[in-house]
Each structure stands twice: as C-alpha cells, then as structure tokens.
Amino acid sequence: MANASRAGELSAPVVLMVSGGADSTALLLMACTGALDIADGRGPARIARERLHVLHVNHHLRGEASDGDEAFVRELCAREGLPLCVEHASFADLGGQNLEAAARDVRYAAARRYVRELCAQTGAPRSAARILTAHTASDRAETFFMNAIKGSGAAGLSSIPRRRNIIVRPLLDMTHADLIRYLQVAGQSWREDESNQDTGYLRNFVRHRLMPVAGERNANVARNVSAACDILGDEDAFMSQLASTALRSCVRRRASGLIVLDVSRLAAAEVAIARRMVRLAVRELDGEARLEMRHVEAVLSCVAMGEGSVTLPSGIDARIEFGTLALRTPTEREGATAGWLAIPGRLRVAAGT
C-alpha cells in the first residue's frame, strides 16, 4: 500500500505557469532538461516528462501582444511535447481590486482548477500535485521593497514564500539576470512585456529605479534580500503559531459568519500577537479579505477603549459588545442585533433565532 501511495505521488501532475516571459520560459526549459526542487522530499531532481503540464493565461490586456504571448507559448509547448491549457481572462469589473492583484488571482485560480481536473483524470492525490511559478530572487527583493514602501508587517516583508500548499517556487535562489544568461546560452528567445517599463507601476519603479541604486552598493542585493526574506518568513510563521494558540483560548463563540473574542484576553496579549490574532480571526471569516495595518490598528484601538466599531475589507463588521469583540460578515450581520435585557425581564425574539 505504501509503495502504491508513493507511486501515485510521483505520478501527480506538475503544472508550470508560463507567460512567455524570460523567467517562465526558463522554468519550462529547466523542468524539461534539468533538476528542480519541487518540495516533494527528493530535493533537486528530474521531473518525469509525463507529469509536466503547462498553463498559460491570456489576460487580453495588451491586444495583439497578448495573443503573441499565447502563440509563443503554444509553439514552445509543441516543440517540447508538453500538454498546454490556455485560459482567457476578462477584467471588466475589478470590484475595487488593483489590476495586478486581480490578474494574479485569476492565474492562481486557473492553476488550481487545472490541477483538480488533472488529478480527477489520473486519480493522483491532489496534495502530491505541484503548481510551479517562475518567481526569482529578483522578484522577491522587489516585493520586499514594495511592501516596505507600503508599510507592511513581517508577513509582507517576508515577501514571496518558497512554498504555499501545492504552489512551489523552485527558482528563488536565482536572479532574473541568471535566467537571462541561461536562455542566451540555450539560444532560446522569450517574450517582452512593454508595460514592464512603465515606472508608474510600483513594481516597475522598484525594479528600474530602486534596485539599480541598491545594486551600486552591493551587487548581490537581490540574493541578500531573498535570504532575509527566508529569515523573516520563518520567524513570522513561528509568531503566527503562537497567535493561533492564543486565539483558540480567546474565542467565546463561533458560528457561520461570526467569531466572538474575549476583549480582556485580547487586550492582555502582546501587541505583536494581538495583531496576528485579529488577522487570523478575519481570515477565518473571509480568506480573501485584504487587511492592511490601519485596519488591524483600528480594531485594536476599539479593544483598548472597550467600545466602538470598525468596518473592515469585505464588509466585515468588528464591534465591541458587552466585553467581547464580535466579528461578523455582512450576511451574518443582517440578522444580528444587540441590546440590554433587564433582569428579571423578558425579551421577544424572532422565530428560529
């Protein structure tokens, strides 16, 4: 049985997310010809060809150039004999989300769907599947500086993680320049996105203005920052474990769309733990809610005063009620009311509540 399970793991699909740019083109070639560490316990190793699948998402944001990217990836996959899935995206309604984040969410959602389909076809365990992205140490350093500029905490400063569930980034020890040299030696072309030159976007500003200045002082800035991100990530994970334990002891009540926390316990926690407790509680209600530090601080300000309320992203309501912090989603909040009950006394409530 153990051998059969291991065989299933080693046949699980490995989906490469390929845009056609230099980094993802290099990822595809390396997956076909070299050894990659895909966090499956084998360390750097060759990936069986039959496990490899490619996903390309055409965002249709650059007209003919986007279609050219798709054609390039199709040709590359045909040459290498790799199965390709192409998804098409539309961004008519961003719902207040910035375009870069929306496009990223679309890509990862498409990758997860593709993995589910492939695992259903082969019977392979989904936990053994992998989604590989071509993020490099350069991307990681850029994200670190972007998040520092925005005032992010440890989670943001730890930047791009090496692994999150089945998503693995095997190229984080290499820089973008390393991959360019690799492609040049291989004689392999790639696609360029002209919008990457627009420094009106924060990432491009960091890439073309900030990183070169930092590189003048230390040519290894990308690798050094990436190493710092590993340290920050490990420490943030440990702090999150402590916060998770503290949160369990603080919960007064859980229901669909509702978490009620003990205010006195939350107020007594170290501020670094209390911030994480708030984030964890909100994430439990809505994993897509994008909390910023100002939101967390506003909640903790209410906790410190023992009164008040805050509306958080995704419409989550955080409110001090009778010695508790009640966090409610919009759906749960519609039928929620709070009031004083005289003792002795009688209160009429709606049926079923």
C-alpha positions in Angstrom: 0.0 0.0 0.0 2.8 2.4 0.9 4.5 1.7 -2.5 1.3 2.3 -4.3 0.8 5.6 -2.5 4.3 6.7 -3.3 3.8 5.8 -6.9 0.7 7.9 -7.0 2.6 10.8 -5.6 5.4 10.5 -8.2 2.8 10.5 -11.0 0.9 13.5 -9.8 0.7 16.4 -12.2 3.2 19.3 -12.1 1.7 22.4 -13.7 4.1 25.1 -15.0 2.7 28.6 -15.1 4.2 30.1 -18.2 3.5 33.6 -19.5 6.2 33.5 -22.2 8.5 36.0 -20.4 12.1 35.2 -19.8 11.7 33.7 -16.3 8.8 31.4 -17.1 10.4 30.3 -20.4 13.5 29.4 -18.4 11.3 27.5 -15.9 9.8 25.4 -18.7 13.2 24.5 -20.2 14.7 23.7 -16.8 11.7 21.4 -16.0 12.2 19.6 -19.2 16.0 19.2 -19.1 17.3 19.8 -15.6 16.7 19.1 -11.9 14.3 21.2 -9.8 13.4 21.0 -6.1 9.6 20.9 -6.1 9.3 20.3 -2.3 8.4 16.6 -2.7 11.1 15.3 -0.4 13.5 14.3 -3.1 15.5 17.6 -3.2 16.6 18.8 -6.7 15.6 16.0 -9.1 14.4 15.4 -12.6 10.6 15.6 -13.1 9.1 12.8 -15.3 8.0 14.2 -18.6 4.6 12.7 -18.3 3.9 14.7 -15.2 4.6 18.1 -16.8 1.7 20.3 -17.9 1.7 23.9 -18.9 -0.9 26.6 -18.1 -0.9 30.0 -19.9 -3.5 32.7 -19.1 -4.2 35.2 -21.8 -5.3 38.3 -19.9 -6.1 40.2 -23.2 -4.7 43.4 -21.7 -2.2 44.2 -24.4 -4.2 43.4 -27.6 -2.1 41.7 -30.3 0.9 41.4 -27.9 -1.2 39.2 -25.5 -2.1 37.0 -28.4 1.5 36.9 -29.5 2.4 35.7 -26.0 -0.1 32.9 -26.3 1.2 31.9 -29.8 4.7 31.8 -28.4 3.8 29.5 -25.5 1.8 27.3 -27.9 4.8 26.9 -30.2 7.2 26.3 -27.3 5.0 23.6 -25.8 4.5 21.9 -29.2 8.3 21.8 -29.7 8.9 20.3 -26.2 5.9 17.9 -26.5 4.2 19.3 -23.4 0.4 19.4 -22.9 -0.9 23.0 -22.7 -4.0 24.5 -21.2 -4.8 28.1 -22.2 -7.3 30.2 -20.2 -8.8 33.5 -21.2 -9.5 36.3 -18.7 -11.6 39.4 -18.6 -11.3 42.3 -16.3 -14.5 44.3 -17.0 -15.3 44.6 -13.2 -12.3 44.7 -10.8 -14.6 45.4 -7.8 -12.1 47.9 -6.4 -9.1 45.5 -6.7 -6.0 46.7 -8.5 -5.3 45.1 -11.9 -2.0 43.4 -10.9 -3.7 41.7 -7.9 -6.8 40.7 -9.9 -4.6 39.2 -12.7 -2.6 37.2 -10.2 -5.8 35.9 -8.5 -7.1 34.8 -11.9 -3.9 32.9 -12.7 -3.8 31.0 -9.5 -7.5 30.2 -9.6 -6.9 28.8 -13.1 -4.0 26.8 -12.0 -5.9 25.2 -9.1 -8.8 24.3 -11.5 -6.4 22.7 -13.9 -4.8 20.7 -11.1 -8.2 19.5 -9.9 -9.1 18.4 -13.4 -5.8 16.6 -14.0 -5.9 14.8 -10.6 -9.5 13.7 -11.3 -8.4 12.3 -14.6 -5.4 10.4 -13.2 -6.6 9.6 -9.7 -3.5 11.1 -8.3 -3.7 12.7 -4.8 -4.1 16.5 -5.1 -1.8 17.1 -2.2 1.0 15.5 -4.3 0.4 17.8 -7.3 2.5 20.9 -7.8 2.0 24.3 -9.3 5.4 25.8 -10.2 5.9 29.5 -10.7 9.0 31.2 -12.1 9.5 33.8 -9.3 13.2 34.6 -8.7 15.3 36.2 -6.0 14.8 39.5 -8.0 11.0 39.2 -7.8 11.3 38.5 -4.1 13.6 41.5 -3.4 11.2 43.8 -5.4 8.2 42.6 -3.4 10.1 43.1 -0.2 10.8 46.8 -1.1 7.3 47.3 -2.4 5.8 46.0 0.8 8.3 48.1 2.9 7.2 51.2 1.0 3.5 50.3 1.8 4.4 49.9 5.5 3.8 46.1 5.7 4.5 44.0 8.7 6.6 40.8 9.0 4.3 38.8 6.7 4.6 41.3 3.9 8.3 41.8 4.4 8.9 38.0 4.2 7.8 38.6 0.6 7.2 35.6 -1.7 7.2 32.3 0.1 9.1 29.3 -1.3 6.0 27.2 -0.9 2.4 27.7 -0.1 0.4 24.4 -0.1 0.9 22.9 -3.6 2.4 26.2 -5.0 6.2 25.9 -5.2 8.7 28.4 -6.4 11.9 26.5 -7.3 13.8 29.4 -8.8 14.0 31.7 -5.8 17.8 31.1 -5.4 18.3 32.5 -8.9 18.1 36.1 -10.2 16.4 37.4 -13.3 19.9 38.0 -14.7 20.8 34.4 -14.1 17.9 33.2 -16.1 18.6 35.6 -19.0 22.1 34.2 -19.2 20.7 30.6 -19.1 18.3 31.4 -22.1 21.1 33.1 -24.0 23.4 30.1 -23.7 20.5 27.8 -24.7 19.7 30.0 -27.7 16.1 30.4 -26.5 14.1 33.5 -27.2 11.4 34.9 -24.9 8.6 37.5 -24.9 8.9 41.0 -23.6 6.1 42.9 -22.0 6.5 46.6 -22.8 4.2 47.6 -19.8 7.0 46.3 -17.5 8.9 49.5 -18.4 6.2 51.8 -17.1 7.5 53.2 -13.8 4.1 54.5 -12.9 3.5 51.0 -11.5 5.2 50.5 -8.1 6.9 47.2 -9.1 8.4 48.7 -12.1 9.6 51.7 -10.1 11.3 49.4 -7.7 12.7 47.3 -10.5 14.1 50.1 -12.6 14.8 52.9 -10.1 15.4 51.5 -6.6 17.0 48.1 -7.3 19.8 49.6 -9.6 20.7 52.1 -6.9 20.9 49.4 -4.2 22.9 47.3 -6.6 25.5 50.0 -6.8 26.3 49.4 -3.2 26.0 45.6 -3.3 25.7 43.7 -6.5 24.2 40.8 -4.5 21.3 42.8 -3.2 18.6 40.5 -4.7 20.1 37.4 -3.2 20.8 39.1 0.2 17.3 40.4 0.5 15.9 37.0 -0.5 17.9 35.4 2.3 16.5 38.0 4.7 13.0 37.1 3.5 13.6 33.4 4.4 14.6 34.5 8.0 11.6 36.8 8.3 9.3 34.1 6.9 10.4 31.5 9.5 10.0 34.0 12.3 6.6 35.1 11.1 5.5 31.5 10.9 6.5 30.9 14.5 4.7 34.1 15.7 1.6 33.0 13.8 1.7 29.6 15.6 1.8 31.5 18.9 -1.1 33.7 17.8 -3.2 30.7 16.7 -2.8 29.1 20.1 -3.7 32.4 21.8 -6.7 32.9 19.5 -8.2 29.5 20.5 -8.1 30.4 24.1 -9.7 33.8 23.3 -12.7 32.6 21.3 -16.1 32.9 23.1 -18.2 31.8 20.3 -18.0 30.6 16.7 -20.8 30.4 14.2 -21.3 30.7 10.4 -20.1 34.2 9.6 -19.4 35.1 13.2 -16.4 35.0 15.6 -16.7 36.4 19.1 -13.5 37.1 21.1 -12.9 37.9 24.8 -11.8 41.5 24.9 -9.8 41.2 28.1 -7.7 38.3 26.8 -7.1 40.1 23.5 -6.2 43.4 25.3 -3.7 41.5 27.6 -1.9 39.8 24.7 1.4 41.3 23.4 0.7 43.7 20.6 2.6 41.5 18.0 0.4 38.6 19.0 -2.8 40.6 19.2 -2.3 41.9 15.7 -1.9 38.4 14.4 -5.0 37.2 16.3 -7.1 39.8 14.6 -5.7 38.9 11.2 -6.3 35.1 11.9 -9.9 35.7 13.0 -10.7 37.8 10.0 -9.1 35.3 7.7 -11.2 32.6 9.2 -14.3 34.5 8.3 -13.1 35.5 4.8 -9.8 34.3 3.4 -10.0 36.9 0.6 -10.3 39.9 2.9 -7.2 42.1 2.3 -6.4 43.6 5.8 -4.0 46.5 6.0 -2.2 47.5 9.2 -4.5 50.5 9.6 -7.5 48.1 9.7 -5.8 46.0 12.4 -4.8 49.0 14.5 -8.3 50.4 14.3 -9.7 47.2 15.7 -7.1 47.1 18.5 -7.9 50.8 19.3 -11.6 49.8 19.9 -10.3 46.9 22.1 -8.2 49.2 24.1 -11.1 51.7 24.6 -13.6 49.0 25.3 -16.0 50.4 22.8 -16.5 51.3 19.1 -16.8 49.6 15.8 -14.9 49.3 12.5 -15.9 48.2 9.0 -13.2 46.0 7.5 -12.5 44.9 4.0 -15.1 42.5 2.5 -17.7 44.4 4.7 -16.7 42.5 7.9 -18.0 44.4 11.0 -15.8 44.5 14.0 -17.7 45.7 17.1 -17.2 45.8 20.9 -20.2 44.2 22.6 -20.5 43.5 26.3 -16.9 42.7 26.9 -16.4 40.9 23.6 -15.1 41.7 20.1 -17.7 40.4 17.6 -16.5 40.0 14.0 -19.4 39.5 11.6 -19.6 39.0 7.8 -22.3 41.1 6.0 -24.6 38.1 5.7 -24.5 37.3 9.4 -24.8 40.9 10.3 -28.1 41.4 8.6 -30.0 39.5 11.3 -27.7 40.4 14.2 -28.9 42.9 16.9 -27.6 43.6 20.4 -29.4 45.2 23.3 -29.8 45.3 27.1 -32.0 42.8 28.8 -33.3 43.8 32.2 -33.0 41.0 34.9 -35.6 39.8 35.7 -37.2 40.5 32.4 -38.5 39.1 29.1 -37.3 39.6 25.5 -39.2 38.6 22.4 -37.0 37.3 19.6 -37.8 36.2 16.0 -38.6 32.6 15.4 -35.5 30.4 14.8 -33.1 32.9 16.4 
